[in-house]
């Protein structure tokens, strides 16, 4: 039973880590647009020609 | 642009059995436009232009992707406007909308029209590879938004916009770029607040389980203290972080001396926390870890919903103004055309408007004075009228309306907020703000409940202190606090509302909040719009008299016209065996004539029959008079110089309307009809659906509809049912606005309720369901208040100790939950209504 003294704080630490991960994601606009990215992922480009096109400037 | 293929023509091509697909949008190509010799067929010039551009740029992959996406998206022809977008390159635009970052990159946000599916995302985001100087395009499908980054030294914004226009996408500037950014930050803040509150509440709940478990099977003091300290720390965290907003608001309310719902909430939460802390230090009694954290979360959810509703309403007001173009084509003295933002228009300027595009300002139609020639206008934005209306030179035209058959010139009289569309937007804004602020029921009851309970607890302690000693008195006070846990009360309302809204949604009724249900249940009168609500909102063939073959010939001839009457004829009559007409001449607004298989066919008004010298027999006039008394438009069909058939077209009344109106009246609602159409039309429709004539008003402008609703509101709360932008202000002025299916986008968004199931059929279900939900809520409140009153009395008398109270506490919560989830139903309106 005394394992609870360790287990509970550890579980709370995990929860805190999850909360911070969530805040990190929210601050980086991960929840901004939930419609387009799943499409964008499926509509991939032709693999070869423009591999680094996005960074070209 | 009027030749843009519309789906009506598609139907026609399909009927004649020669279905040819447009190479770009995959809609059928109208028979008249098909070019047998060409390899690729197009339904319109817009599609042809986009197809050519895509192939020239090596972006053919779009079609492959579009085919994959086809199932879930609607398709429509591409619209290429050919605008110059010169105003985007002006310095005043850049100052307001464009940000330049440290590397010299420019960035801006826009609304993008013409987005359809994922293939559009690919196509647009592939553009920076082809257009030098264009760095990033990022599409947000849900919001129809586009983020653009470019190198201002190499390319201008106007030329980017022209590129997108060439592909069928129109770049529209945001009305308020700073506000959009603010909304984004606010959204994020709310999201974090809610997420953190939920995480703390769930962890506190887990710890609380351990504590309550300990009450049943006593555990060592060390463990119990450990759990209690963690629970109380979580409560402190919850109140100090996501719950801080309540204390901030309460403090503002105190300072400004304006009562606010957050005040009792803050007092209750603070009292909970303090007594929790004290109890933890004393080592006995309840510490409210899970109650306080759950309460914070639930209250925040309520606030969030409220915040979203308000923001949505504000954005939709913006949307109405967005229907009016932001750019005008000003005609210069030398005859050239200059594109300028509408802010720069002065009264007296001449503006050119291409056919099919919205007029950017209020003004007077120019043309040869006294000319009988009229231009047909789509006035749906302002009047909701389904039929185009003829406007002759010298008459006023309004922003947001569209000339249908030819480009026009307009002399500007007013622009922007001064136009009728602008004033309607202002009316909507005003009407929405006049509505009493939404006060979430959880707050209203929860806050005062907490304060009352605390008062009782202190009273109990104070009362017994001198009589049975401090220790026992405190025990009774704590038992009272525990037994009157606000969970049941807090859950009673939101659960019943959630359950009601969920069940309504399954029946195609979308309700935008709990307070709406409450207002529907209390409504006294129901005001219905005519066009599109009681009627179908489109022109259809209602009567046919005379020679059947003549009618089929008429339908064959009308294939080559885009007039609504032609569409109705083509849709209703199968003229498959006849070939397309030749020598077709169309007199806009009057009729159409042509030859089919060597026979001369003319279809049109009585006046048109006179123009083509057709013989009008008496029976045909009789049919026409009969149609006119039923407010239908008679159309004559002459074959080889004699009228052989008469058909009548009109806006058909929805078959279920009469039954629904009867059911609503049977339930004690006053039903009225407010129509923008001619009073005679309104009266005829009222007669047909069994409404007394004094309950119906015709010829109402959008402004008059607001007055009509306000007048009805004197007798009690009003539900306004409508479908168009012309009903928006009235819907906002009513206690509840209901939008029926296929209504204007802005109407759907301003409305409190959207009916997706078509027509007014769900209206009776909605009213009955809302009443049942309110009954459930009242029953739930009665149960939990009764339970709490009983528990408090027993605890005061010392008949409940904290342990028993902790076991009894969930019982009321469970009862309330069970009732809430099973009671409200939205399907119990008598079925006979729908038949």
Interface residues (C-beta under 8 A of the other chain):
Chain A: X1 X4 X5 X8 X11 X12 X15 X18 X19 X22 X23 X26 X27 X29 X31 X32 X33 X34 X35 X36 X39 X40 X42 X43 X45 X46 X50 X53 X54 X56 X57
Chain B: X61 X65 X69 X105 X117 X118 X119 X121 X122 X125 X126 X128 X129 X135 X136 X139 X140 X141 X142 X143 X151 X184 X188 X191 X192 X195 X196 X199 X203 X207 X223 X226 X227 X230
